[in-house]
């Protein structure tokens, strides 16, 4: 009898324990049930779709990184030479102040010129960042902390991640007119009206060269007018310079917009990336710099930027920094880099001409001058989302749905195929077309 009672108590305890276990497991399982998948990044989504396509004859025009004429990523010789020079460096400790200072100075010289008073007077706050994205994110946090009621004005359109960056920093966003879909060029009058009508002391994000995604840049005279109006309205210009060298093939020429603003006495913020123009996409090397009124102010701003970075990721990696500072600091390697950058920019220009020529030879009824009028890595083709979808579905050509073409993905081997595909999806929209080219 005693034994039976003990067994019944043990059974109850086991049942109770089992019930508690199931309840606990259910509670644990409930932690993340409310989390839904986030929307795919439009650029990442293009690459994923491209990789999942089993077709051999396919083209990826989504990635904004340089490719050679075989469609392959490129390791520049200047980077290989820099790798040799830094071989044996101690990568086990944090970045030294001297290495960081050399990197920052080299970066600022690219923006403002080697002999600029920005360098000599020390009126800038500069820190290494995790490429251009990281530099933008740091500045967005800085803006929120010290101008919590301010807005960031972004061009319409702009790089899609700009919206994510300032949104996650809880900075209100507005857009300003930029691209004219009718002319496929700059809507300068509307742009100037938006700058004029924005509240005084607004923040604007500007692309100094090779605008992403449109490839449309203001002229030098237009930049001067923009700078003047910024001065009148006391706006703050923040430049995201991800493609220096790719617009014209000349580093100084591509920095002209920022130098105009500096000459006009603006304080300036600048995000720089070496992902594209040095081919260091995976190294995440960038620089954030903020011009200040004096050296004392620069010290204070730098300390705040460092504190923000400290809470985010503590400190950035050293290997990429040493590569960039070696390239910028060695006259021979820097000269080689400038030559290689010019080669990359010239190849993209040639592919622009080749694509336009191919479309015109096909007898396209549309005007494709914008392909060669636009500059830099991207061509804003004017293709509709439906046409982009058709290109992917029928021709295995992948690009973002806004019609942005990464010209680095256009090669001698695929340019005619691409032109034929674009010709088909655009001319099929015209009822007057009696036939289309069958190239599949």
N, C-alpha and C positions, 0 to 999 in steps of 0.2 A: 504493500500500500504506500509506504514511504517512498519507495523507488518510483512508483507511478506518479506521485505528486511532484517529485523532483523533475521527472521527464516533462511533465506538463508545463512547469515553470520555465524550463529551458527552452521548450518549443515557443512559448509566448515571447521570451526574450529574443529568440532568433527572428520570429515574425516581426517584432517591434523594430529590431535592428535593421532587418531587411527593408521595412517600410521607410524608416528614417533614411536609409541609404538611397532608396529610389527617390525620395523627396529631395535629398541633397543633390543627387545627380540631375534631377529636373531643374532645381534652382540654378545649378551651375550652367546647365544648358540654356537657361533663359538670359544669361548675361548679354549675349550679342545677337539675340533674335531680331532686335529692332534695327540692326545695321544692314542697310541695303547696298548693293554694288554701286559704286560711283560711276558716273558717265565716263566713257573712255576719252582720253585725250585725243583730239582729232588727228594729231600727227602720229602718235603712237599707234592709234587704230589703223592708220593707213599701212604702216609697216607690218602690223600683225596680219592684216588681210593679204598683203603681198607675200609674206612668208608661208601662209596657209595655202596659197594658190599653187597646185602641183604643176601648172603649165610651165614649160621651159621658156617660152617666148613671152616674158612678162617684164614690165618696167616699173620701178619704184621712183616716183617723182615727189615723194613726200618728205624725205629727210633733208634737213638744211645743213648738211655737212658735205665737204668737198669729196668728189669722186674723180678718178682719172678717166681717160677715154675708153677704158674697158669696164667702167662702172665699179671699180674697186677702190676701197679706202687707200689713202696715201700717207706714208710716213715720210715727211720731208727730210732731205739730207741734212739740213741745218739742225733738225732735232736729233738725228743720229750722231752728228758731230758733238752736239751738246751732251748727249748721253755718254759719249766717250770721255769728255772732260770731267764730268761729275762722277764717273765710276770710282768707287771706293769711298765716296762721301759717307759720313756717319748719318744714317737715316733713323737712328734709334731715339734721338732726343727731339725736343720741340725745336721749332725754327728759331734760329738766332736772330737777334735784333738787327745785326749787320746784314744778314741775307734778306730779311724782310725789307729793310730800308733800301737796299739795292734794287729789289723788285719794284717797290713803289715808285722810286725815282725814275726807273726805266719806263714804267707805265705812264707816268705823268708827262715824260718827254714825248712819248708818242702822241698824247692828246694835245699838249700845248706848245710843243717845240722844245728843242734842247736848251735854248738860251732864254726861255720864258722866265719872267720874274716870279711866276708861281713857284718855280724850283728854287730860285736863289733866295727868295724872301721867306720861304717856309710857311706860306699862308694856306696850306691845304691839310686836310685830315684824310689820310689814306690807309686802307687796310686790305690785306689779301682776302678774297672772297671765293666761294665755291662757284666759280665761273660767273657768267653774266646773270644767270638766274639767282644765284646766291647774293650777288651784289644788289640786285633789285629788291630782293626780300629783306636784306638788312636795311636798305634805305626806307622801304615801306614801314618797317617797324620804327625806325628813327622818326619818320614823319608823324606816325600815329602818337608817339610818345611826346613830341614837342609841339606839334600842331594838331591836336586831337580833333578839332572841328574842321580841318581843311579837307579839300577834295583833291583827288588826282584825276586830271583830265588826260584821257587816252585817245589817240587818233582812231578814227573810224574808217577802215578797220585797223587793228594792230595785231601783234603776235598774241595768240589766244592765251598764253600763260601769263601775260601781264595782268589780265583780269583776275586770274586765280591768285596771283601774288598779293595784289592790293586788297582783294576781298578777304583773304585769310588774315591779313594784318588789320582788318576792320577799318579800312580807310574808304570813305565814300568815293564812288567813281562817277565821272561824267565823261561823255565823249565830245570830241570836236571834229567838225567836218575835215576831211582830208582828200579822199579819193573820189574822183568823178567817174562813175561807170559809163557815162556816155562818151567821154573823150579818152577814157582809160588813162587819165593823167591826174594832175593835181587840181583840186578845186580850191584855188588860192583865195578867191574872194570870200567864199564861205568860211574858210579857215580863219581868215583875218577877222571876220565878223564874230566868230565864236571866241577868239582871243579877246577881242574888244569887249564883248558882253559878259565874259566870265567875271565873277567878283574879284576885286583887287586882292593881291597876294595869294592867288591860286597856284597850285602846282601843276605843271604840264610835263608829261613824258614825251620826249622827242627822239626821233631816230636821226642821228646826224648824217648817215649815209646808208645806202642800200636798204631802204625801208622794207621791213618785213610785215605784211606779206606782199605789198604791191610792187616793189621795185621802183617806186616813184619818189624822186627827191626834189625839193625846191631848188631853184637856181641860186647862185650866189647873191644876186640882187634881192631875190625873194627872202633869203635868210636874213639879209640886212634889214628888210622891212619888218620881218617877224621879230627880230631882236629889238628894234626900235619900239614896237608896240608893247613888247614885254616890259621894256623900261618904263613906258608911260603907265602901264597898269601894275607895275611892281610885282609881276609874276615870277615864280621860281622855275627855271628850266632844269629838268633832270634828263640827261641824255643816256640812252641805252645804246652803246656802241659795240654791237656784236660782230660786225662785218667790216671793220676798218681794213682797207686795202682791196676789198672785193668790188667796190663801186667803180673805181677808176684804175685800180692797179697801183695807185700812189698813196702812201700812208699820209703824207702831209695834206694832199688834196682832199682826202676823205675826212680829215679832221677840221676842215675849213669852217664848217658851221659852228663848231664849239669855239674856235678861235675868234670868230666874229663876235659871238656873245661875250667872250672874255675881253676883247678890245673895247666893247661898249660898257664895260664895268659891271657886268653881272656877277653875282655869286652863282656857282654852278655845281650841280651834282652829276657824277658820271659813273656808269657801270661799264666796265670793259671785260671782254671775254677773249681768251686765246684758244677757244675750242675750235674755231673755224680757220682763222688766219694762220695758225701754227699747226693745225691738225691735231690738237690735243684734247679732243672731245671727251675722252674717258678720264682725263686727268683732273677736270673741273678746276681750271686755273683762271681766276679773274681778279679784278681790282675794283674797289669802290673808293672814290675820292669825292670830297666835298670842299669846295673853295670857301674860305672864310675871310673876314675883314682884316684879321691880324693873326699873329702867331699864337697869342694867348687864347683866342677863340678857337683856333685850330686844335690846340692841345685838348681843350674841353670837349670839342666835338669828337675827336678821335677816341677819347676815353669812353664816351657814351657808345660809340659804334663797337668798340672792343667789348664792352659789357654786354651788349645785345648779342654779339657773336658768341661770347662765352656761355651764355645761357642756352644757345641753340646747338652748338657743336664743339664748343671749347676752342679748338684750334684747327686750322686747315692742314692738309697733307703737305709735306715738304718737297717731294720728288718733282712735281710739276712746277713748283715755284723755282727750284734750282735750274730746271730746264729753261724756263722763260728768262730768268735773270741772266743765265749764261748766254743765251742767244742775243739778248738786248745789250749785254755788257761787253761782248767780244766783237770787235769791229769786223773781223773777217766773217764770223758766223752770221752776224747781223746783215752784212752785205749779201751773203748767200740767201738768207731768208727773204730779203727784199726782192731778189731775182726770182726766187721760187714763187713768191706771192704774185708777182707780175705774170708769171707763166699760168698760174691758176686763174687769175682774173681774165687773161687774154683767151684762155680756152673757153671760159663761160661766154665771153663776148662772141666768139666764133660759132658756138652752138646756137646762140640767139639768131645770128645771121642765117645759119644753116636751116633752122626750123622755119623762119619766116620765108626764106627762099623756097623751101619745099612746099609750103602751103600755097604760095603764089603760083608756083609751077603747076600745081594741081588744078588751078583755075578757080580757087576759092573766091566766092563773091564778096567775102568780108575783108575789111581792112586789118591787116596784121602788123602795122607799123609799130604798135605799142610793144611788140616783142623786143624790138631793137631800141626803142626809145627808153624803156625801163632799164634799170641797172642793177647790178649785184647778183646775189644768189637766186633771186626769185623773179618769176614772171607771173603777173596777175592776168591770167589768160582771157578772162571774160566768159569762160564756160559756166553754164548754169549747173546747179547741183544735180539735176536730172541727167545732163550731158556727162558729168563726171561719173555718175553711177553707170551710165551706159558704157563709158570707156573701160571701167573696171569689169563689168559683166561680159562684154562682147570682145574686148581687145586686150584685157589683162594689163591695163595701164592704170596705175594707182596714184592718186593725188588727193589733197584735202578737198572737201566738197565746195569750198569757196572758189575753186579753180586755180589755186596757187600751184605753179609748177616749179619744182626745184631744178634749176637749169643744170646743176652739177650732175643730175641723173640722165641728162641727154648726151648721147655719145654718137660717134660717127656710125656705129653699127645699128643704132635704133632710131635715128632722127627721121628717116624717111617713113619707117613704120609708124612712128608717133604722128607725123604730119598726116599720113593717110587716115589714121584712126580719128584724129581731130576733124579732118575734112568730112569724114562720114557722119559723125555725130552732129556736126554743125549744119551740114548741107541737107541732112534728112529733115531738118526743121523747116526747110523751104519747100512749099508745095510745087514751086516752079521747076524744081530739080527733077529731071526725067530719069536719071540713073545715078547711082553712086558707085564708087570703086569697091570692088570685092577683093579684099586683101587677105582674108583669113584663109 
